[in-house]
Amino acid sequence: MGLIIYCAGAFVPEEEAKVSVFDHGFLYGDGIFEGIRAYHGRVFKLKEHLDRLYNSALSIKLNIGITKEEMQEVVLETLRRNDMEEGYIRLVVSRGKGDLGLDPANCPQSAIYCIAGKIKIYDDALYNKGLPVKSLATRRNSPDALDPRIKSLNYLNNILAKLEANQAGVVEGIMLNQQGYVAEGTSDNIFIYRRGVLITPPLYAGALEGITRNTVMDLARELGIEAREELFTRYDLYAAEECFLTGTAAEVIPVISVDERVIGAGVPGEIFKKILVAFRELTKVDGPKIYNK
Ligand code: PMP
C-alpha cells in the first residue's frame, strides 16, 4: 500500500502528491525542511525540530502560515494516517508557486509537505563495525554566504561533498570550513573524544545545529562526561581516541578511521557505547505521543 502524504493542505495518496514546476522549492531550492524520527509511538525531539524549522523560516523570511501547534498536528496526523509508530518524517516548507524569476515576492503562498516513510543511510553492520571516513576538498558553505544553520532545500554543497566521498570510496566524508577547521559530515555532525573531553565544533565553524548533536551533548553531561564545543583540525581528528557522527537519519554511528589513520583501537569506543545506550533509552520517553492512549 502506498503512503499518504500531506501535500500543501490536504492528505493525498502518494501518486497524487505532486509539486508544481513553478514551485520555488523546485526552481531555486527556496525553502526549508526537517528530518524527524518517530520511535516507540512518539516523535523524538519534535519541539526542537519545530523550533529549528521556524528559525530557518525567520532567517529566509518565509511565512509558514500556520502555528507550531498546528504544524505539530500535521506531523502527528501524517503518522496516524500511515499507521506508523516508528519511522522517518520529512517535513518541507517551500516558498510555493511563483513565476520564473527568483523573486520570492512573487510567491504569494508557501506550501507545506509532510512525508512519513523510512530511511537508511548506512548499512546495519557499520553501526557495530564503525565507519572509515575521509576528509574532503569540498569546503562547507561559508556562514557569511549561506549559513549552514539554515536547514534549507539547497543541499548542493553537501551533495558535491557526498559525490566526492563516493569517489574516494567511503560512505561518508568530513567537511572542513574555509579556515581548515573541521565543520561536519555531509549530513551529520561530528564528535571526537580526546584526553577525557568530548568535543564537537562550534556552530560558527559552519555546522548545522543538529538536534542529535545537542541531545548527545546533554546525555554526555548527564553521564558525567565533560562535553564542549571547540574548534579542531584534522590533526585532532587523527589523534582522537574516539570519533562518531550524529544525525536524525544516521542516529549515532562510530568512526574507526579518518584518512586511513586508525582512531583509537580501530573499534567503536567505550564513550560511544555509553552514549548510544543512553540515546536509545531517551528515544523511549521523549516527545509527544502519536496516539493519545
Ligand atoms: N548536518 C547536516 C548538514 C544535516 O543535514 C543534518 C541532518 N541530516 C545534521 C547535521 C544532523 O542534524 P540532526 O541531528 O538535527 O538530524
Boltz pocket constraint, residues with backbone or C-beta under 6 A from the ligand:
constraints:
  - pocket:
      binder: B
      contacts: [[A, 35], [A, 158], [A, 184], [A, 185], [A, 186], [A, 187], [A, 188], [A, 189], [A, 207], [A, 208], [A, 209], [A, 210], [A, 211], [A, 212], [A, 213], [A, 246], [A, 247], [A, 248], [A, 249]]
      max_distance: 6.0
